[in-house]
């Protein structure tokens, strides 16, 4: 029998648009001073702003802290959430 591993619990805490703490991180796929892309159990989270830097990164526990001026947070769904029709037009 194949067992599917349980997804990590995912949460966000944004403090005064200057510090973002998140749990449930699986990978950081890219970052610079204007954006950070974090793969989470809820999909890929795109963090945009200025002067961004990763203050803490522990992928074993899934904890990530990002500091800087945070202007937007956007989730991009995982492949499992996309319809079969949309996969045809990649």
N, C-alpha and C positions, 0 to 999 in steps of 0.2 A: 504494500500500500504506500502511495506517495502522500506525505503529509506536507501541507503548505505552512510555512512558518508564519506566525502571527505578526501582523504589521506593528511597528513601534508606535507608541502613543505620540501624537504630534500636538504641540502647543506653541503659541507665540506670546511674548510679552514685549510691548513697545513702550519705552519710557521716554516721554517728552520728545519723541522723534529723533532722539540722539543715541539710544542704545536699544538694540533688538536682541532678545534672548529667545532661542527656539530649541525645541526638543524634537526628536524623531528624524534627525538628519541622517541620511545614508551616504551622501557624497557631496563634495563641493566641485561642481563641474567647471567653474570659471569665476574669476574675480578681478576687478581693478578698482580704481578710486570712484568710479561712477556706477558700477553694478556688481552684484554678487548673485550667482546662480547656485542654489542649493537643492539637491534632490532629496525630497522628504517622503515619508510614507503616505502623504496626501497628494503627491505630485511635485513637480519642480516649482520652487519658489524663486521668483526674480525680484531682487531688492535693488531699487534704484535710488540714487542720491548723489551727494558730493562728499569728498573726503572720507570715503568708506574704507574701513579696514577690519579684518577679522581679528578680534581680541582673544577669542577662545575657540578652539576646534578640537573636539573629541568625538571621533566617529564611532568608537566602541560604545560609548554611552548615548551618542546621538545628539550631543549638546554643541551648539554654536552660538557665539555672541558676536554681533556686528556693531561697530560704533562708527559715528559720523552723522551727517545730516541726511535722514531718510525721507525721501519724497514719495515713494510708492512701493507697494507690495503687490505682486501679481502671481497667481498660480497658473501654471500651464499643466493641463491634465496629463496623466500617465497614458502609455499606449493602451493599457487595458480599458481605459475609459472612453477611447475613441471608437466611433462606429466603424463597421466594416466598409461602408461606403467611403468614408473620409480617408481610409488607408489606401484606397485605389489611386488617389490623386496626390500622393506624396511627391 
